[in-house]
Amino acid sequence: MKPIEPIELSGYLDGELEPDRVRELEAVLDRDPALRADYEALANADRDWKSAARLAAFVPNTQLQLSKPFTHSPFALAAVLALLVVLRMTPKLTDVFAWGLVLHATVLGIALHWVVRMARED
């Protein structure tokens, strides 16, 4: 008879050993108190893990809440785009550097406000 390996205790606990090896292991468990203590510790840990797994099981009745879909009126989108085009084209029509800076700052402010508003709605 070959010596009992520690991995075989786990196999015995899970019912994975051959019938001949099971009889040999049970005979050794009856004679060897140290091996019996190792087996009992392994069996207790296995019971604890299985109990914890049952308690932490996923509850299938969980429902996810869907957020309100992001929508904008097509008219509001067209108005913003028209405003951006007008503001962008104005410096080319007036050829004034100061107006260009003011209008670019205005366009940037409007765009940033719109982006922040969209981000908050998500």
Summary of the structure (lengths in Angstrom):
residues: 122
radius of gyration: 37.0
end to end distance: 68.9
largest distance: 103.0
contacts: 230
relative contact order: 0.06
helix: 74%
strand: 0%
